[in-house]
Amino acid sequence: MLEFGHARQLLLVCIISALLFASAHAEGLAITPANMPRIGTIDQRFQSYNVEMVEVTGGNFWKPYGEKPLGPLEGKPVRTASDLYAYRPPIDLTNARLRRLAAALAPAYLRVSGTWANATYFPDSDDAPLAPPAGFDGILTHRQWSGVIDFAKAVGARIVTSFATSRGTRDATGAWAPDQARRLLAYTRSLGSSIAAAEFMNEPNLAAIIDATAYGRDFRNFRMLMKQTAPETMILGHGTVGETAAASDLFAASGPGIDAVSYHYYGALSARCTGTNAPQAARSEEWLSRTDRTFAFYRAIRDRLEPDKPIWLTETGEAACGGNPWASTFLDTFRYLDQLGRLAKAGVQVVMHNTLAASDYGLVDERTLTPRPNYWGALLWRRLMGTTVLDPGMPVRAGLHVYAHCQRVTPGGVTLLVINTDLSSSQALALPTASERYTLDAATLQDAAVRLDGNSLALEPDDELPRIHGAPADAGVVKFAPATITFLTVPTAGNKVCQN
């Protein structure tokens, strides 16, 4: 009788457990972190950032909107230069707060490039000319480049760059001469440093001075220079932007020989460049999925011309021309983190956000060096998402985007990134294991401040980053409120793929 009673008790426990799981399953999609298979891996510096060359040298860059967005065009066919640009002195890369914020995202790549880099002159001595020589628009001094190298070392970043290709670098036939590139490489080496990776130039498909045939000729000369003088530097190709025939032609004309495919992506032009995107579309499936289409374009080029080469997205942001007014708010954090999740799952190795601290799409406000919502999203990604990408077992669907990685520095652990883009409906997942949640939200979507589990995120009075802890969540149904972004860590998942 005792044995029979014990068996009945065990059976009752099993029935109750099954009913509880069935109830949980009914309330939320069942997900099992322990069994998620490996999709691939990403570079340890997957999440990286840009400091534009013009920030380093000082000059005109995209003008911040200020407290109010730009008004209507009022009949003007284009905005004036004063609408588009504002002068900035050279960025202070010795600033302790900026260094602390950048170091918290390490390891990363620091890309110093951009449109202005194509026409920036690098002198052959510490004594720079007062004005750029003919055929150049700006000057990068030895002191400024040394400052970039010091900053990179201090914040755990490796340098990525491109070289001048303007008329000042060309001979009488129009062919590119490597003197400027050779000079920058030699000076970098003289300081005991190196360039991790380099594109020949920034966005060659937008340059008017060369066609595909000439680009192919110049790129082969560039490749020869790099192999001879900096063989340790990865050659990236070709830093083009958009899904254009010109971009495809440049890849074809340059021939084989790159170490990784690189491209740039912006989903739209910003308002300052007459873009018409509205903030109401910033969480839409159509907007968030645009990055997939552009990646597919460059993957097809890679598969045809450079099979099996890794793919790097070396410049991206909310919108070209400095970003829209909401690029600095929580509204853009949906795009920022969703793009990282999508592209990691697709196999992109590196994503470089534009910029660290310039204009409205900067991770940090350039005037106050206050972290913006995207910075806090970037920090959580850095701390919680490892380099092994997992299949969460569910596709992206309207309102609910789920991505999974091995948890950083937690053997066997899994981290889920759960994005609820719906403004009115909650979402739910059923997990068999207890977890910790880190939920980002804001008082309003276009708020420049963000909350973590209901508490405002901000630097401490001494400029230290706040301690960040997750909120415990029991096994069973975990709910995700409307318009929230949650990192859900499952340290005891026991996923064998994540053991090492």
N, C-alpha and C positions, 0 to 999 in steps of 0.2 A: 504493500500500500504506500509505503514511504517513497519507493522508487517511482511508482505510478504518479504520486502527487508531485514529485520533483519534475517528472517529464511534462506533466500538465503545466507546471509553472514556467518551464523553459519555453513550451509551445506558446503560452500566453504572452511571454515577453517578445517572442519572434513576431507574433501577430500584431502586437501593439507597435513594434518597431516598423513593420511593413506598412501599417496604416499611417503612422507618422510620416514616413518617407513619401507615401502616396499623396498625403495631404500637402506636404511641402512641394512635391513635384507639381501638384495642381496649382499651387500659388505662384511658383516661379520655375523657370527653365532649369532643369537639373544639369549640373556641371561638375565634373570630377577632376580636380587638378592633379591627382595622383597618376592618372592615366593619360594625360595629354602628351602626344608624341612631339618629338623635335621636328621643326620645319627647317631650321638653319641657324646660322650665327651671324652676328653683326660685329663690326669693328668696336673695340673697346672705347674708341672716341666717336662713336656713332653720332651722338648729339654734340654738335660743334657750332661755331658762330663766326661771323665776319666783323672785322673792324675795317671800314673802307679806307683805301689809300688816302683819300682826301681828308679823312679825319686825322690821319697821322701828319700830313703836310700842312693842314689848315687850308680852308677854301670854302667855296659855296657848295652846300649840300641841301637836300630836301628840307624845306622850311617847316618846322612844326606848326600845327594848326593853332595852337594856343587854346584858350578856353572855348572858342566856338569854331565849328567847321567853316571852311570856305563857303561863301555865298554863291548864288547862281552866276553864271557867266555873263549875264546881262548883254547878250548880243556879241560879245567878243569871241572871235574864232578860236583863240588860244589864250591861255593866261600869260601874263608878262613874267619876266625873269624874277621880279620882286615877289610875285605870287608863289613861284616855284621854289626859290632858293633863299637861303640865309647864310651869311658868312659865319664860319666857326674858326676860332683859333685852333692850333694843333691840340689834339686830345692829350690830357695829362695822364699818361700811362703809369705814373708813379703814385697816383692817388690810392691811398690805403683802402678806402671803401670799395673802389672799383676792383682792385686786386683781390680783396676778400670775396667779393661776389663772384668774380670769374673763377677763382681757385675752387670754390664750392662746386663748380660744374666739371672739374677735372676728373679724368683726363679728357682733353678735347683737342681739336684742331682749331687754330686761329688763322683764318684766311684774311690776308691783307691784299685787296685787289679792288675790283669795281671799275666802272667806266673810266674814272679819272686816272686809273693806273696805266691805261694805254698810252697816255701822253705825259707821264711824269718823268722828269730828268733826274738821274742820279750822278752827282759829280764824282770826279776822280780823286778828290782830296777833301779834308775837313772844311776847307774854305769854299763854300758854295757861292755861286753867282747871285747877284741881287735879283736878277730876272731870269726866267727860263730861256735857254737858247731857242733859236728859230726852230719851229716844228714841234715844240713842247709847250704844255700849258701850265705845268707846275714843277716844283723842285722837292725832292726827298733828300734831306741832308743826312750826313753820316750820323749825326747825333740822334736824329729821329729814328733811323733804322736801328741803331744801337738800342734805343729805347724800346722798340718793338721786341727785339731779342731778349732784353732784360725782363720785359713784361711776360713774355711767353715762358721763360724759365721760372719766374716767380709764381705763375698760376697753373703750372702743369699742362701747358699747351705746346703743340708742335706747329711750326709755321707752314702755311700754304700760301702761295702767291702767284702772280703772273707778271709779265714784263712789258716794258714800253715797246710799242709797235707803231707809233705815230710817224709822221713825215720826217721828223728829226732823226729817226733811226734808219732811214732808207738812203740807198745810194742813188746815183743819177738814173739808173734803170728802174727804180722803184722797188728793188729787192731789199729785204730786211737785212740789216747788218747786226751782228750779235754783240757789239761792243758794250751797250748798256747792260744787257743781261749778264755778260761775263764780269762786268765791273761789280754788279750787285752780288753775284755768287762769290767772287773773290773776297769782297769785304766781309760778307757773312762768315766765310771760312776763317778769315783773319781774327775774328772775335771768338773763335772756338765753337761756332754754331753751324747749323746746317738747315736747309729747307727740306721739309718732309716730302712735299709734293708741289708740283707747279703746273699750271696751265700756261700755254704759250701767250695768250692774250685774253682779255675779258670780252665775252660775247662777240666773237668774230663775225657772226651772221648779221650783226647790226652795224659793222664797220663799212664805211663807204669807199675806203681807199684800196681795197683788195677784192678780187673775185676768187672763185674757188680754185682755179688753176694757180694763181699767184699765192694763195694761202697754202696750198699743198707744197709748193716750192719753199716757202718761208718756214713752214712747219718742219720740213725735213732738215733744214739747216738748224733749226732750234733743237730738234731731237739729237742731231750730231753733237751740238755744243754740250747738251746735258750729259750725254754718254761719255764725253771726253773730260768734262770739268766737274760734274756732280753726279756720278753714276749711282750714288745712294738715293738720289731724289726720284720719287715716283713721277712719271710723266702722265698728266691727266689730259684727256681730250674729249670734247674740245671747248667746253664751257659755253656752249650755245644756249640760246633761250628760245622757247616756243617750239611748236610743231610745224616747222616750215621746210619747204623744199631746199632753201638755202642752207639750213642746218644739215640736212642729209647730204647735200652736195659737198660740204666741207669735210665731213667724215670720209666720204668716198675719195676725195682728191688728195687727202693727206697720207693715204696708205697705212699699212699696219705699223705697229711699234709703240702704242701707248700701253701704259700699265693699268689704267682704269678709265672707264668711260665717265665723263663728267658732263653735267647739264645744269641749267638754271630753270627755276619754275616760279612763276607768279600766276595766280588764278585770274587776275584782273589788273587794270590800271587803277590807281587811287584817284580820289576826287580832284587832287591838285593837278592831275594830268588828264582831266575831263572824263575820268571813269564814272560809271553810272551805277555801280553796285550799291544795294541798299542793305542796311544792317539786318533787316528782317530775313534776308537770305543767308546770313552768316552761319546758321546751323543746318541749312538745308542739305539733303542728301546730294543734290546736284552740285552744290558748291564744294562740299567736303570730298566728293569723289573725283573732282577735276584732276587732282594730283595723280590718280590712277591712269588717266588717259595719257597724260604727258609722259609718265614713266613707261607706259606701254610703247609709246613712240620711240623712245631711246633704247628700250630693251630690244625692240625689233632691229634697230640699227646695229646694236651690239651683236646680236645673234647673227646678223648677216656679214658684218665686217670684222668684228673683234670677238669671236666666240669665247665664252667662259670668262671674259674679263669682268672684274667687279664694277659696280656702278656707284658713283658718288653724285649726290645732289649738292653742289658746292655753293649755291645761293638760292635762298627762298625766303618768303615772308608773306604777310597777309595780302599785300598788293604792291605792285611796282610803284616807283616814285614815292617812296617813303611811307607807304601804308595809308589806309583810310583813318578817319577820326577814331573809330572803334578798335583800331589795331592795338591801342594801348590799354584796352579794357578786358574784362573777363570774357566778353563775347568772343574774342579771338582765341582764347585758350582752348576752346572746343576744336578749332582748326589746328592749332599748334600741336596738341597732343594726339589728335586723330591722325594727322599726317605722319607723325613719328610711328604710331602703331601700324598704320597701313603699309608704310614703306619698309619698315623692318620685316613685316610679314611677307612682303613681296621680294625681299632679298637685297634691297639697297643697303650699302655698307656704311655710308656716312651721309648725314644731313646737316648742312651748315646754315643756320638762321642768319638772316640779315635784318638787324645788326645787333651787336652787343649793347651799344649805348648811343645810338644816333637816330634822330627823327622819331616818328610815331610808332614805327614797327620795332624799335629797340626793346630788348629784354629789360633794359634799365633806362629810366628817364635821364636824358643827357644833361639836364639842367640841375637836377637835385640828386642824381644817382640813387633814386628810390627804386627798389625792385617793383616791376609791374606784374600783373597776374601771370603773364607767360613765363616770367622768371621763376615764380613759385612752382608752376607746373614743370618747368625744366629741372628744378631742384629735386622735386619728388621723383621724376623719371630717373635722374642720376642716382638717387639713393636706393631706389626700389627695383628698377628693371634691370635685369642682367643681360648678358650678351647672347644667351641661348633663347631662340624664339620658338614658342610652342604653338600648337594648333589647339585653340580653345574648344573646338568641336561645334562651333556655331558660326555661321556667316554673319557679316555685318547686315543688319536689317534696319528699316526705318525706325528711328527713335532709340535703338539700342546697339551700340558698338562695343564689342568685347575683344580685347587683345590679351595675350598671355606670354610671359617670359619666365624663365627661371628667376627666382628671387636673388638679388645681388647679395653676395657673401653669406648666403644661408643654404648650406647643402641640403638638397631635397625639397627646398621651399619653392613656391610658385607665387608670382605676382600677377594679378589680373588688373587690367586697365578697363574700367567700365564707364562708358560715356552715355549719359541719357540726354539726348538732344531735344526731347519732347518738352514743351513748355507747360503742359497740363497733366500729363500722366506719369505715374511712377512706373518703374520697372523692377523686376525681381529675379533673383537667381537662387537656386537651391543648392547648397554646398553640404557635403557630408562631414566637413571638418571645420573647426573653429578658425576664425580669421581675425585680422586687424584691418580696419578701414581708415582711409585717409581721404575724406570727401571735401572737394573744393566747391564753393558756391559764392555768390555775391548778393548784396541787397538788391541790385538791379543788374541786368546783363551788361549794360554799358557803364559799369562801375570800375574805377581805377583801383579799388581795393578788393581784396579777395579774402575769404574766410576758409579756415581748415577746421572741419568738424564743428562749425559754428563760432570759432574764435578767429579774430582778425589776425592776419599774418603781417608782420612788420619787423624791421630790424630792432634789436635792443638799443637802449640809449647809448651803449658803447660801440655801436655799429656791428656787434656780433649777430650772427644769425640766431633766430630763436630755436629752442629745442623743439623738435618735431616728433610727436608720438602719435601712434594710431589709436583708434578707439576699438576696444574688443567687440567682436561679433560672434555669437554662438553658432554652432552648426545648425543647419536648417535654412530657412528662407532669409535672404538678405535683401532688403529693399533699397532702391535708389530713387531719391526724390527727383521731381522734374528739374531739368536744366542744371544738372550736377555732373561732376567728373570725380570718379572714385578710383583710387588705387586700393586694391584689396590684396593684402599679403596673406599667404597661407604657409607659414613657416614649417608646419608639421605635415605638409602634403605627402611627403615621402615619394616624390616623383623620382624614379631611378635615373632619368635623363639628366636631372639636376643635381645628382650627388657630387659631381666633380666640378 
